[in-house]
């Protein structure tokens, strides 16, 4: 059944707002609504056309209700699935099904955060973990540091190879107007940065910014007369493996092995077909693990694979072409921006950072402590 949905839905609008910081007094709903309005306008539609709303957030308890009230929307279908930073690629999957079933005609996926300007640190409605909280585990950074340390121990991955991920991201960000960090960054700078959770230093960790992002989808038969070239959903996959880091089955293997396989199977494609990748880089270990688990290199070879500029501008495999969460923006949850940047690349709208002749893009994001994984493969009309 999923193969029958290949190319049946297209992204026709994208929008962002508030990167790296929203105006004083702004709320997460402000950021989300601004991005949503821009995405709807980008699609050549009006807010009155939106009848499907998909949203998630760290700071908002009922985000679809808050956004709908703010924008005056009365959707007949809504979804606030929360599986962490990759929730928006999961929403893409759910919107695909809802549109195909006629449950809505115009689907809006949105996110907003004032994580930087809110003044309350890392705000979240997440429930406390009764099994890890007594040990004062310092949040996601400690969990991902454990993954990095295990990968280094098991496969010989080096700090320099981790640093190469951050350096590549910064090189892309230097080509991206509006990126939060555009200054020069070298391997030595990453290695010399203050340690946060060994082996990760500050430059191995994502930014803390505000920001909103939004995506608009319609069925393919309504996509051809939009102002921008449509970008078609060729394949989507989801997977869940655990919640607590203590229950992660293997610290060096993620459920991206399953979400990626599902997306590639639906799309009828493989890693060799992908022109550009957006891999949620909350920490430098993330793209290394995802490149392995999605099949771009063998398990344990991710460190050498990213070394020597392979994923940087001019390299053989363009990864995180806007600068990613490490240098472009990271407003608490980054997954929606992997979709937005993929769309911009496939439309040919990425300016200096444009990947030539990009026809097929992959967006991937995890949630929690690598607890969920969501993968989407998008393509131009030529790829359908």
N, C-alpha and C positions, 0 to 999 in steps of 0.2 A: 504494500500500500504506500509506504513512504516514497519509493522510487517513482510512483505515479504523480507525486506532488512536486517532483523536481522541476524547477523553473516556473511553477504555477503562481508564484508571488514575487513581487519586486519591491525593493526599497526605492521610493521616489522622492524622499526628502530627508535631509539631515540638518541638525542645528546644534550649536553650542552657545554657552553663555557663562560669564563670570569667571573665566580663567585668567589669571590665577586667584583673583580675589573679587568678591562681590562688594558693592557699595555698603557703607556702614548701615547697620540696621536691617540688612537683608535676611531673609529666611531661606531654608532649603527649598520651599515651594516657589519662592521668587525665582531662584536659579532654574528650577525644573520648568516653570511656566515660560520663562524667557526662551529657553532652548526649544521648548515645544512649539511656541509661536513661530520661531524662526524655521523650524523643520517643516511645519505646515505650510508656511509661505514658500519655502524652497520647493515644495511639492506642487505649488500652484493651486492649493486648496484653501479652504477656510476652516476655522474651528468648528463651524456648524456641520462640516462634513465628517468629523471624527465620531465614530460610534463604537470604537474599541479602544480601551485604555489599559496599558500595561505599565506598572511602575514598581519599584522597590527602593529601599533606602535604609541607611543606618540611623538617621535622625528622625524619621517619620514613621509613626505607628501604623497609619492607614493611608499610604501614599496615593492610591488611586482615588480615594474619596477626597483627599485634600486638593489634589490637582484638578479633579473634575469640578469641584466647587469653585476653585480659584478662576478657572477658565470658562465657567458656565457650560461645561459639557454634561450631557446626559447620556452616557454610553449604554448600549444594550449588552455589552460584554466587557468584563474587566478581569484583570489577573494581577495579583500582587505577590506572586511566588517569590520567596526570598531564599536563595541558596548561596548568598554571598556575592562577591564581586562579579561573578559570571552570570548573575541572574538575568541580565538583559539579552544574552545569547539564548538562554533558556526561553525567555519571552519571545524571541524571534521564532523559536520552534513552536511555541504555543500559538503565536499569531498566525503562523503558517496553517496550522490545523483549523483555527477559528475562521480564517478567511476562506479556506477551501470548503468548510462546512456551511458557509453563509451566515455564520453567527455574527459577523460584522463585515463592513465593506471598506472601512478605512481604519487601520490599526496604528495607534500612537504608542511608542515605547519611550519612556522618559525617566530621567534621574536628575536629582539636584542635591547639592550639599554646600553648607557653609562651614566645612570642617576646619578651615584655617581661620576664618574671621569670627567664628562663633564664640571664641573666648573660653570654651569649656573643655579644651583638649579633645581627645578622641571620643566623641559622643556616639553612643550606640544603644539601641534597644535590645541588644543581644542578651539572652539569659546567661547568668553566671554558670560556669562549669563546676559542678560540685566535686569532680574527681581531680581537677587540676588547680583550681583556685587556691586550695589550702597550701599548695607549694609555691604560690606567688609567681607562677609562670608569667613572664612579662609579654603577654600578648602574642600577636602573629610573628613578630621579629624573632622570638626565641624558637618558635616552631620551625620557621624556615631556616634558621641558623642550624638547627639539628639536621635538617635535610641536606644542607650544604656540607656540614661536617661529615655526615655519613657518606655522601658522594665523594668527597675528597679522600676519605679513608678507604673506601671500597675500590675506587677507580683511579686514584691518583690525580684527581682534578686539583688545580693549583689556584692560589689567590689571584695570580695574574690572569688566569682564564676567566674567573668570575669578573675581574675588573674589566676585561675586554667587552663584556656585555654593557657595562655602564658607559664605557668610552664610545662604543658604537652608538648607543642611544643619544649621547650628547652630540655626536657628529651629525645625526639626523636632526636633532632639535635646533642646531645652529642654522639649518636650512628652513626652519618652520617659524613663520611669523606668529607671535603670541605665545611661544613656548616659555614656560616659567623660568627655565635655566638654559642660557645660550652661551655662557662663557666657555673658554677652552677647558678641556679635561683630558688628562693623560693617565696611563696605567699607574705611574708613580703617585699621582694625586689621589687616586682611589685607595691605593695601598697605605698611604700616609694619613688618611682621614681617621677621625676619632672612631674607635671601636664602639659598637652598639651591643651586639651579641655575637661573640666569637663564633665563626670567622667573618662575620659581616660588620663592615664599617658603615659610616653615614652614607657614603657614595654607593654602597651596595643596596641601599634602601630607598624606597619610593619617596617622592615629595609629599608634602602636606599642603594642599591647595583647596580653594573653593572651586565650584564649577557645576554646570549642568550640561546634559546631553540629551538629544532626542532623535528618534528615527520614525519615519512614516512609511507604512507598507500598504499596498493595494494588490488585488489580483492582477495577473499578467494582462488580462484583456482590458484593463483600465490604465495600464502603465505607459502605453506607447505615446499618448498625447500629453504627457506631462512636460513641464519646461526643461527638466534635466534628463539626461540619458538614464533610463532605468537600470538598476543593478539587481539581478535575479538571484533568488535563494536557490542554490543548486543542491545543497545538502546541509543537514543539521543533526547533531547528536548530543545527547546528555548522558551523564553517568554520575552516580553518587557512591562513595566508598566508605565514609566514616564521618564523624563529627569532631571528636577529640583527637589531638595529635598523638596521644597515647594509644589510640586505636587505629592509626594508619597502618595498613597491612605491611607495607615496605616503604621505608623513608626515601628510597630512590626511584620508586615507580608510582606513577599517578594513574587515576582512572581516565586520563586523556587517552590511554591506549584503547579504551572502549568508546568514549565519545568521538574520538577521531575516526575510528573504524566505522562507526555508524554514519558519520557525516560523509566520509569518502565513499562508502557503499551506496548511499542514497544518491550522491552526485555522479557515481560511475567514474570516479577519478582517483588519482593517487598523488602522493607527495611530489612526484616528478612533474606534475601538471601545474603546480601552484607557482604563480609569478611573484607574489608578495604576501608577507605574513605579518599579522599583528598578534603578538603573544603577550598577555598580561604580565608585566614585569614588576610586580610589587617588590621583588628582590632579585638580585642578579642570578640566583640559582634557578629561578623560574623558567626563563627561556631555554636554559640548558636542558632541564628535565623535559620540557614540552617538545623541543626539537627531537629528542630521543623517542618519547612516547608517541608522538604523532608520525614517526617513521621517516624523519629527515636524516637521521643518522642512527647508528646502532647504540644500544644501551651502554653507557659508560664512555662513549666517544663525544659527548656533548661539549666537554671542555676544549679539547683540541679543535673541534668543529668550529667554535666561535672565535678562536684565536686568529690573529693575523688579518683581521678586518673582513672576514667572510660575510658577516651580517651588517657591516657598516656601509655607508654610501660608497658605491663603486665596487662592492663585494659581490660575490656570486649569488647570494641569497638575501634580498632586502627584508630586514626584520625591524618592526617597530619604527616605521618611516616618519612618524611625527616626533619621535623622541620618547614615546612611551611614558609609563608612570615614573620612570627614573628621571626624566628631564622635561617632558612636555607638561604633564599635569597629573595629579592624583587626588581627586576630591573624595577620598574615603572608599569609593568603589569605582573601578576603572573600566569594567567590561564594555559599557556602551560605547566608549571611545575607540575600542578595537573595531567595532562595526563601522563607526563614522569614518575613521581613517581608511578602512578598506574601501568603502564607497567612494571616497574622494579619489583614491588611487585609480579605481576602475573607471571613474568618470573622466580621468585625465585632468583633474583640477588641483593637483598637488604642487604646482609651481616648481621651485628649484629642487624639491625632493621627489619629483615625479619619477616613477619607475617606467621606463620606456615600454610601450606595447603591453601593458598589464591588462590581462583578460580574466584571470582567475585569482582571487584572493582568499586567504584563510584568516578568520578571526577566532581566537581562542582565549578563554578566561576560566580561572578556577574560582572557588568560593571557600570561605573558611580557611582551615589549615590544609589546603589541597583536598578539601572534603568533597566538593562537587567539581565537575568539569563540564564545560560546554564548548562545542566546536561548531562553527558555521563556515561553509564554503559558498562564496558569492562569485558571480560571473557577469560579464557583459552579455549583450544580446548575441554576440558571436559565439559565446560559450554554451548557450542553451541547447 
